């Protein structure tokens, strides 16, 4: 009786130990798996968030830099083209006006002097001066118009090779009109 009691006690101890071991092993496995899953999920979320932030920041920087470069290049081109057109128009007008005035003045002086000398041989000094002055005025006006028109056309043609054709045509027509009108009033 005593032996059977010891055997049953031993068997019960073994069975309970086995069951306790299996249960604790199962629980430990489930708990560790759950904890590992939570930790790995948290780490993966943090890493993916960081990477996404870095990538999006990099892409945004690249895009904004590209757009800024394109816009600034376009604006600079428009401004420089406008300034170049204004400067070239101004220079052409000044040069053609100055050259036309100098040439017409020189030619008028030479012509009036020559005519005065020729007329003074045939008529009185007073008549020669009056006639030569009138002729000099008419000749200088005509020559000034012709010379200024020619110079303006040459200058505007040169400028037309430097800037777009349709703008050059407008500029040359404007310069020729302005120069001719200015000299005609003089």
C-alpha positions as CSV (number, residue, x, y, z in Angstrom):
1,X,0.0,0.0,0.0
2,X,2.8,2.3,0.9
3,X,4.6,1.4,-2.4
4,X,1.6,2.1,-4.5
5,X,1.1,5.5,-2.8
6,X,4.7,6.4,-3.6
7,X,4.4,5.3,-7.2
8,X,1.2,7.3,-7.7
9,X,2.8,10.3,-6.0
10,X,5.8,10.0,-8.3
11,X,3.7,9.6,-11.4
12,X,1.5,12.6,-10.4
13,X,4.7,14.6,-9.8
14,X,6.1,13.7,-13.2
15,X,2.8,14.4,-15.0
16,X,2.3,17.8,-13.2
17,X,5.9,18.7,-13.9
18,X,5.5,17.8,-17.6
19,X,2.3,19.7,-17.9
20,X,3.7,22.7,-16.1
21,X,6.7,22.7,-18.3
22,X,4.7,22.5,-21.5
23,X,2.3,25.2,-20.4
24,X,5.0,27.6,-19.2
25,X,7.0,26.9,-22.4
26,X,3.9,27.6,-24.5
27,X,3.1,30.8,-22.6
28,X,6.7,32.0,-22.7
29,X,6.8,31.3,-26.5
30,X,3.5,33.2,-27.1
31,X,4.6,36.1,-24.9
32,X,8.0,36.4,-26.4
33,X,6.6,36.2,-29.9
34,X,4.1,38.9,-29.1
35,X,6.7,41.2,-27.6
36,X,9.1,40.5,-30.5
37,X,6.3,41.4,-32.9
38,X,5.5,44.6,-31.1
39,X,9.1,45.6,-31.0
40,X,9.8,44.8,-34.6
41,X,6.7,46.6,-35.7
42,X,7.7,49.7,-33.8
43,X,11.2,49.7,-35.1
44,X,10.0,49.1,-38.7
45,X,7.6,52.0,-38.4
46,X,10.3,54.3,-37.0
47,X,12.8,53.3,-39.7
48,X,10.3,53.6,-42.6
49,X,9.1,57.0,-41.3
50,X,12.6,58.3,-41.1
51,X,13.5,57.0,-44.6
52,X,10.3,58.4,-46.0
53,X,11.0,61.8,-44.4
54,X,14.5,61.9,-45.8
55,X,13.5,60.8,-49.3
56,X,10.6,63.3,-49.4
57,X,12.8,66.1,-48.2
58,X,15.5,65.3,-50.8
59,X,12.9,65.1,-53.6
60,X,11.3,68.4,-52.5
61,X,14.6,70.1,-52.4
62,X,15.6,68.8,-55.8
63,X,12.2,69.9,-57.3
64,X,12.2,73.3,-55.7
65,X,15.8,73.9,-56.8
66,X,15.0,72.9,-60.4
67,X,11.9,75.1,-60.5
68,X,13.8,78.1,-59.0
69,X,16.6,77.6,-61.5
70,X,14.2,77.5,-64.4
71,X,12.2,80.5,-63.3
72,X,15.3,82.6,-62.5
73,X,16.8,81.7,-65.9
74,X,13.6,82.7,-67.7
75,X,13.4,86.0,-65.9
76,X,17.0,86.8,-66.4
77,X,16.7,86.0,-70.2
78,X,13.6,88.3,-70.5
79,X,15.2,91.1,-68.6
80,X,18.5,91.0,-70.4
81,X,16.7,90.8,-73.8
82,X,14.6,93.9,-72.9
83,X,17.6,95.8,-71.6
84,X,19.7,94.9,-74.7
85,X,16.9,96.1,-77.0
86,X,16.5,99.4,-75.1
87,X,20.3,100.0,-75.0
88,X,20.8,99.1,-78.7
89,X,17.9,101.4,-79.7
90,X,19.2,104.3,-77.7
91,X,22.8,103.9,-79.0
92,X,21.6,103.6,-82.6
93,X,19.5,106.7,-82.3
94,X,22.3,108.7,-80.7
95,X,25.0,107.5,-83.1
96,X,22.9,108.1,-86.3
97,X,21.8,111.5,-85.1
98,X,25.4,112.6,-84.2
99,X,26.9,111.3,-87.4
100,X,24.1,112.7,-89.6
101,X,24.5,116.1,-87.9
102,X,28.3,116.2,-88.3
103,X,28.3,115.0,-91.9
104,X,25.5,117.3,-93.0
105,X,27.1,120.3,-91.3
106,X,30.4,119.6,-92.9
107,X,28.9,119.1,-96.4
108,X,26.7,122.2,-96.1
109,X,29.7,124.3,-95.0
110,X,31.8,123.0,-97.9
111,X,29.0,123.5,-100.4
112,X,28.0,127.0,-99.2
113,X,31.7,128.1,-99.2
114,X,32.2,126.8,-102.7
115,X,29.0,128.4,-104.0
116,X,29.9,131.7,-102.3
117,X,33.3,131.7,-103.9
118,X,31.8,131.0,-107.3
119,X,29.0,133.5,-107.1
120,X,31.2,136.2,-105.8
121,X,33.1,136.2,-109.0
122,X,30.0,137.0,-111.0
123,X,27.8,139.0,-108.8
124,X,28.1,141.4,-105.9
125,X,29.1,140.1,-102.4
126,X,25.7,140.8,-101.0
127,X,23.8,138.8,-103.6
128,X,26.4,136.0,-103.5
129,X,26.0,135.7,-99.7
130,X,22.2,135.7,-99.9
131,X,22.0,133.2,-102.6
132,X,24.7,130.9,-101.1
133,X,23.0,131.0,-97.7
134,X,19.7,130.0,-99.3
135,X,21.2,127.3,-101.4
136,X,23.3,126.1,-98.4
137,X,20.2,125.8,-96.3
138,X,18.3,123.9,-99.0
139,X,21.3,121.7,-99.8
140,X,22.2,121.0,-96.2
141,X,18.5,120.1,-95.4
142,X,18.4,117.7,-98.4
143,X,21.8,116.2,-97.6
144,X,21.1,115.9,-93.9
145,X,17.9,114.0,-94.7
146,X,19.6,111.7,-97.2
147,X,22.6,111.1,-95.0
148,X,20.7,110.6,-91.8
149,X,18.3,108.2,-93.5
150,X,21.2,106.2,-94.9
151,X,23.1,106.1,-91.6
152,X,20.0,105.2,-89.7
153,X,19.3,102.4,-92.1
154,X,22.9,101.1,-91.8
155,X,22.9,101.2,-88.0
156,X,19.4,99.6,-87.8
157,X,20.5,96.9,-90.3
158,X,23.5,96.1,-88.1
159,X,21.3,96.0,-85.0
160,X,18.9,93.8,-86.8
161,X,21.6,91.1,-87.1
162,X,22.0,91.1,-83.3
163,X,18.4,90.9,-82.2
164,X,15.3,89.0,-83.5
165,X,14.2,90.0,-87.0
166,X,10.7,91.2,-86.2
167,X,12.1,93.5,-83.4
168,X,14.9,94.7,-85.6
169,X,12.4,95.8,-88.3
170,X,10.4,97.7,-85.8
171,X,13.5,99.3,-84.3
172,X,15.0,100.3,-87.7
173,X,11.7,101.8,-88.9
174,X,11.4,103.7,-85.7
175,X,15.0,105.0,-85.8
176,X,14.8,106.0,-89.4
177,X,11.5,107.9,-88.8
178,X,12.8,109.6,-85.6
179,X,16.1,110.6,-87.1
180,X,14.6,111.9,-90.3
181,X,11.9,113.9,-88.4
182,X,14.5,115.3,-86.0
183,X,16.9,116.5,-88.7
184,X,14.0,117.8,-90.9
185,X,12.9,120.0,-88.0
186,X,16.5,121.3,-87.6
